């Protein structure tokens, strides 16, 4: 799919609908459905495909439909699969002593029935999870429905051990398995901010079933006998599962292709340790559900009916434990909650050994029920939080369920064997179960440590599903963004080993790579947030690099294209990404030249951030993260052209993840960022030319001979058609937007780039009126900007290297001399970075300004702790003086 390019203006020949699934890493935030429209062959002789996304949109996080999916916990008698499946399992303590007495078998033998029931519930998860992702949820649910009801009715007719084993252990276990994992995976796709709470409410159904079914057995067993008591349960399941079938449906389009097992998930160490911790925890967590009633009868000597009351208390308080911890997890993180839950549950298991009275056992059951309910309900929630792609929820949950199934299969028989070996004493089994839970907690600690290290925020890092609404605003986005700043870029001191022109190899390798290149990881991060390289190609990108005039050139390109779009309807919407910003980060990302709204910036930022933090691995730094947010914004907003400015490099710049730009542009080159790009114009030119891509034409301003030779060499190496652009003689002489003369150069390059872009897209050409209007509406804040305020004339320019500051000073002198004989001139010089050589810049500035009188000079210093004004928005305030050079 990476080879598919977009073509516009062609008539459709055929149309099919399918799901974007050919890229292995295409973890789209919301899996999109698109149509492929075959178009006529393009200029390259290829038949392009235009793909139109039908995005299901973000998770509703509430609403009638979403909450009806989990409504089973709100209306217990209408509860769906969780009550019917895990409710029966949590009630197995009712059957354990009854079967042992009726069949005259050892407790360890009887526990195999319940163990296999739980085993199959989890074991088939790998299969059912992948089938759910493929769109077969309803078929799985129907099959599970049939098996559960069949198994329950069959149990009522059983007389021997093997019959109970087949009916309840195998048939009901498989039925529960076909229902449980698909339902949990489906529920998780309806929620994001409140996912833990929603899944906790759903899981409370098992506690509800743990109340309903023991109560039915308690009331009906003495009066109508075992067969009809079981049939009564079957009729309850028939009703509750029927209601569930009406409301549970998949929200995410199916993902047909892909492996049954996603082995790459186990390369994510936090996922692996979380699964290991869950295995250990579930090895011991069901012990009380199976043996508590038997303990009450065998050790404390209570009646059968009284022992069922203890089980009712255990399951009743479990409903609390399935909701409250999940609510807290939405705020503080899944692992942050799961660790103490498993630890305290293990400690409670140790305390059980000290219980010697019926009252104490009831109190213990009430407290234990709360904590163990949290352990069970948080298990699928934690797995869901580590999956960024909703279309892979089923697969990844199912894999973990299958692994945990072996813990549930062997845990209770092992405990029963320990009890038998100790002559009916429970201490050894209690110690075994408690130790398993404590070890599980330790594994969760390791998983959290891996996650915290990844986030670079220490152990206080929130390992979360998603920040709640109150914490997902613009301010929080900026605070997180600032944590990704690199305090100081690593670089070697300049020396004679940096290659000059003759040393530059004719390969695609960096001639002077210093540190980790910014492009490293960009493609993988794009896949994590749900975008393939074909998605990037469809943006119709104009990629711009250079030393001087990049921002102005990008602004000219955008202005001309916006004007052309108003006349021809292409492009309908433009995207512009530039660097750096003057005041606010959202200035970097523009739609139709307007910086995106703060709410929109926060929304798209957190869509990217949440997807990245749910997967193991390193996180992007400041500029890498902003580039990812810009790509995500442009894709979600459906721009038809994106003008993307590099940060300060080219070959290894984060933006150079772009593989098929429509046009690449090089603005005037000079000596800047020499610590990263090298101390010669040749090495700088080599880096800037890294944006050249085979098959994409390149436009460049006229360069010095040495730089031009490097550009020619790299273009020939890559098979790129490179055009050097002279000053456009048709530009108006009196346009203020074209002053000083460097802006005429930038405008000329922009015009050539736009003409080539339109030609590549078969979209006509700029008209004379397009050019006039494009120049007239051009503006680029902070670059040769003249602002009149009362009696003050502000001349603002963000020059940050020697060449640019000289041009800015000359522009200032020309304008002030043209106004009146001897104006009062005030210089305000702000150092906005601690990584710039301000002394050299000031020396060049002083040399130019020496020809005029400067009456006052104000200097400001760089302050990395300067407060950020969240109260104002772009456009409300003019840039403060200390953010300008002149």
Secondary structure, 3 states (H helix, E strand, C coil): CCCCCCCCCCCCCCEEEEECCCCCCCCCCCCEEEEEEEEEECCCCCEEEEEEEEECCCCCCCHHHHHHHCHHHCCHHHCCHHHHCHHHHHCHHHHHHHHHHHHCCCHHHHHHHHHHHHHHHHHCHHHHHHHHHCCCHHHHHHHHHHHHHHHHHHHCCCCCHHHHHHHHHHHHHHHHHHHHHHHHHHHHCCCCCCHHHHHHHHHHHHHHHHHHHHHHHHHHHHHHCHHHHHHHHHHHHHHHHHHHHHHCCCCCCCCCCCCCCCHHHHHCHHHHHHHHHHHHHHHHCCHHHHHHHHHHHHCCCCCHHHHHHHHHHHHHHHHHHHHHHHHHHHHHCHHHHHHHHHHHHHHHHHHHCCCCCHHHHHHHHHHHHHHHHHHHHHHHHHHHHCCCCHHHHHHHHHHHHHHHHHHHHHHHHHHHHHHHHCCCCCHHHHHHHHHHHHHHHHHHHHHHHHHHHHHCCHHHCCCCCCCCHHHCCHHHHHHHHHHCCCCCCCCCCCCCCCCCHHHCCCCCCCCCCCCCCCCCCHHHHHHHCCCCHHHHHCCCEEEEECCCCHHHHHHHHHHHHHHHHHHHCCCCCEEEECCCCCCCHHHHEEECCEECCHHHHHHHHHHHHHHHHCCCCCCCCHHHHHHHHHHHHHHHHCCCEEEEECCCCCCCCHHHHCCCCCEEEECCCCCCCHHHHCCCHHHHHHHHHHHCCCCCEEEEECCCHHHHHHHHHHHHHHCCCEEEECCCCCCCCCCHHHCCHHHHHHHHHHHHHHHHHHHHCCCCCCCHHHHHHHHHCCCCCCCCEEEEECCEEEEECCCCCHHHHHHHHHHHHHHHHHHCCCCCCEEEEECCCCCCCHHHHHHHHHHHHCCCCCCEEEEECCCCCCCCCCCCCECCECCCHHHCCC
